[in-house]
Amino acid sequence: MFEVAELGHSVERSVYKERSASLRTQLLSVQDRLKASPCPVIILISGVDGGGKGEVINRLNEWLDPHYMRTIAFGEPTDEERERPKFWRFWRTLPARGTIGIYSGSWYSDPIAQRVYQKIDDAALQAELKQINRLEQLLSDDGALIIKCWLHLKKDRQIARLKALSKNPATKWRVTEKDKQHLAMYDDFIGVAERVLTDTSTPYAPWLIVEGSDIHYSSLSVGQHVLERIEQHLERQAMNGVKAGEAANGVSSQVEQYHLLDTLDLSLTKAKGDYRKELEKYQGKLNGLARQAQALKRSSILVFEGWDAAGKGGTIRRLTEAMDARNYQVIPIAKPTDEEFAHHYLWRFWRHIPRAGQVTIYDRSWYGRVLVERVEGMASASQWQRAYSEIVNFEEALLAHGITILKFWLHIDRDEQMRRFKEREKISYKQFKITDEDYRNREKWDDYQKAVNEMVARTSTSKLPWLLVEANDKYYGRIKVIRAYCERLEKMLDEHKK
Amino acid sequence: MFEVAELGHSVERSVYKERSASLRTQLLSVQDRLKASPCPVIILISGVDGGGKGEVINRLNEWLDPHYMRTIAFGEPTDEERERPKFWRFWRTLPARGTIGIYSGSWYSDPIAQRVYQKIDDAALQAELKQINRLEQLLSDDGALIIKCWLHLKKDRQIARLKALSKNPATKWRVTEKDKQHLAMYDDFIGVAERVLTDTSTPYAPWLIVEGSDIHYSSLSVGQHVLERIEQHLERQAMNGVKAGEAANGVSSQVEQYHLLDTLDLSLTKAKGDYRKELEKYQGKLNGLARQAQALKRSSILVFEGWDAAGKGGTIRRLTEAMDARNYQVIPIAKPTDEEFAHHYLWRFWRHIPRAGQVTIYDRSWYGRVLVERVEGMASASQWQRAYSEIVNFEEALLAHGITILKFWLHIDRDEQMRRFKEREKISYKQFKITDEDYRNREKWDDYQKAVNEMVARTSTSKLPWLLVEANDKYYGRIKVIRAYCERLEKMLDEHKK
């Protein structure tokens, strides 16, 4: 597949000057239009050592307006990065809508290197590529433009290039021991690269292969490609913008009816005396288990969803009372900030992924996408429909990192909700919890019920089950939650001992 | 000073229950009012080991609404933190306006421990405390409420407490080797703490000393104190809000006239041929110097200010052309995002402080506070007037961390500015750079001139000089800037070799 990039392409200096001047004007103009669009642009510059990645990136930096562009490079992961799932370091750097991120090194660097050095086998490489494809699809579905450029160099040219770099004192530093090793493994490297490029050249994120032996040629090729892809993308975006509006009707009628929630027995209760005793017992237990988990650097994520007034806050408080305040964060999810709104909807949850040994409790969560955003029409049908698998993939990535995840749906019926609204209005320090919006949401009970049923059905997997909590009786619900977390931690610790 | 906290205060369980219930209601109510205010609340919980810091923090977490509160704990600094000035890790966690941050461990932990272990002497401790006072003053001036609580324990009680903790399997983990060491050094520790508390009990951030032997007593005392301080602060804030409005007139007439800018010789030029030669020479030089600095993990911060159309962008590009794109970030400063607006005005600059070996170029900067915000009345007179020393302190902290800082003012005259506006309107890819606002700002030339003169006079110190750049001739200005950066790097590298 690299033959086309071994022909010895080059561009005369005079031609380069002329063409780069006109390209720059066009790039600035398209970048100006991009600013007003809801699309982030992600440019990956990869390729063989000595293929001129750094030079091409420098040219792009020269040509584009630095106000709406950033270059992101990765070294060894920092400890803050190592303690989180591997894509976390990429998520934290993703460009905001309307801006460009140029990646020097990316999610491809590690899998390729690991396969070349035979630290992983083909099957593991395929698994990695699958995750990469999902990430790129997810970003692309959200409006991101992904431009991937591979700078290739024929073996003899790579040898010549590294020699030239070594000779010049101004560039000698660029040739590392790793480069020399890579050269020795050129054929292996090319073999792996071929497979990777084939399996990750998707309609939404195709690779461009560019010959890297002449910097004028490669930078013009990449620049021209960036220009064309952004232009196309903006055109397509302008057309699809209209479509998305049409489809913005929140509740699709094609959706099958699910009735999981109706199977819950909301008459379950727990007497006050039993509640007191069991609460003390499980809080004591949780305290010990949480400490052990912390000592072993095992993190947890607890997700709380439920009807308004279902008792999420009170339940969370019964958990945190038993934990060390230095060990957990409660993240209440409200309206996104503008920085959050300028990124993929999952970005603001990635921000709070716990470090090793820590616990994050989300009071409402990413499931807002398929609940409130769906019902209120804030997400288009295609957006919330694809969110089910995006969410499962996201949670699986957390799981793969060894994080313990529990998802609770706190369920009450409509009458109980009304009773609690009235009660809240009477108690001085609870009044601020109840607003007109709560009554408005209540009107849409049936739509929400449908959305909840579908959410549970589509995102409950054997590894990531929803825990449905009968919460008409607060005591019953709280004990069920705290016991479930204890049991899950116990199981995790048991497995750890083996 | 700790006698008052050695009397053996305690509270009966029944009294505790009653008082904590009423306290909780009041805390929630005041927290609700806080939400709507522009004030962040910073609560530091410090004290002797075994003084019940963790327990008090847990109680506060129970009592307050978790939606607008976070607990922040610090372990060993991560590598991302170590590579930046020491206050960076605190800045990144500061609570937003209207919210509460509870600090378990804080900027006090390190100086106290280092003095007790005799790693620093009294003079160094004093220097640290001075920096802390400045930080607290700066936050307080910005509307933050700082509540500092010290949990004290008599020596015999500390011994008894640690023994009790060690016996109970549920609390044993809390007693570390460090605690035992600290106990052996109790008297030294108390001596240092006394000095620290005395020197940092300021009108804007006084310490509360609380006896820590009974958790009911200490948590009620801290809770009551938090309640009263927030109530007072909100009252004062409501009154001062009016005052701040009165004083919001941007340009004070009392300000002395400075005439530094008038001394610049704007007729200085450089012929095109010379420019080309010198640019090539200094870009080559910069390339080598920047690589050496990177290898030595020495960071740089370059600040660019100047009149509209003074050529900041073009000058920055001539610098970055010579550098590795993976080694620098250009941070263009425009309107703050809402997350940035919810913090101290320096917060958004702290976000981009470079890691070890990296370069951050600010295209406009924190000096906006004393330029555009002053002239346009976006900052009150007292805000921009105190900003001069806040800024110098900030830059000194960067300097103390070993960062190389250069500040450039690019100067042109009014006629030259008009000529460039007209020119920009003619060139296709420069049109987007010129807006009505540029013409409006131009109308206020005299006000800006006064502000610039005062800024330079007040923030140019021997260690942190402003470099005034005669930029009517672009060639002249660019060479002056790149040469200055080269010379500064050379000096830094020379000193490093010694």
Interface residues (C-beta under 8 A of the other chain):
Chain A: R24 T25 L28 S29 D32 G54 I57 N58 L60 N61 E62 P66 H67 R70 T71 A73 T78 D79 E80 I102 S104 A170 W173 G284 N287 G288 R291 A295 G313 I316 R317 T320 E321 D324 A325 R326 Q329 V330 P332 A334 T337 D338 E339 D363 S428 Y429 F432
Chain B: R24 T25 L28 S29 D32 G54 I57 N58 L60 N61 E62 P66 H67 R70 T71 A73 T78 D79 E80 I102 S104 P169 A170 W173 G284 N287 G288 R291 A295 G313 I316 R317 T320 E321 D324 A325 R326 Q329 V330 P332 A334 T337 D338 E339 D363 S428 Y429 F432
